């Protein structure tokens, strides 16, 4: 890869992403400029650090032997008579340990505040806002694409500026996407699930689904037809674990915590342990976890975050009024 400054500038120039961010998310670009100034880090490096999924696709286009990492297990449950719940394990490289943060974003211009799990210097990886709208995501490594469009981190934050599931869904469907990704959206009215493919967006859940579980392989039949030789075993084992534990269970905080802490498959657990100092650069682990109970009243919205694998570090409760 050579000099990181040179690589970052080349990546930004060749990907065509900057002009899309300037057009669709200028407010977030200004936030990144502020981070660059405050941290005294070159702007190109801070901007490139936001483009995790996009850099993976760029690197894969340069090196066909590079394998895009599997990451993330997501769930949402909207059972009659219960609040809507959403949860996610964020699985990233072991190098992220110690850099995890939970941000309380005070949005300007009347946009809702948000609690956002992230890494230091990044604008966001998953979160919930004070209107009870939450966003979780899954990479789809079998679907390879990088083209001019809005990157994943920026889409997450733009979705969290919406005030309802309906509005967030409209934003997602109207967006030009840089990479393929699964987006799970929920608010107190229900949940919706979208897989962004090469040239289409497929809704999995529809307006009536009450439970949705997702890992890293495409579930939409029309997207499965264009998949690569990607080995789905890890992803399918995690999906089976979530489905077995949550398909019929009454949703409670304890039930969902246990599902996200699970290691039902010894080799492919939902909660991935830290690999240790010997594998800092090439092995994923659960760098963080989020659970949110979504209500119409901001004082009733609750979110729980784990900094690191939740079976190791536990969950910490946060409210917007804290």
Secondary structure, 3 states (H helix, E strand, C coil): CCCHHHHHHHHHHHHCHHHHHHHHCHHHHHHHHHHHHHHCCCHHHHHHHCCHHHHHHHHHHHCCCCCCCCCCEEEEECCCCCCEEEEEEEEEEHHHCCCEEEEEECCCCCCCCEEEEEECCCCCCEEEECCCCEEEEEECCCCCCCCCCECHHHHHHHHCCCCCHHHHHHHHHHCCECCCEEEEEEECCEEEEEEECCCCEEECCCCCCCEEEECCCCCCHHHHCCCCCCCCHHHHHHHHHHHHHHCCCCCCHHHHHHHHCCCCCCCCCCCCCCCCHHHCCCCEEEEEEEEEEECCCHHHCEEEEEECCHHHHCCEEECCCC
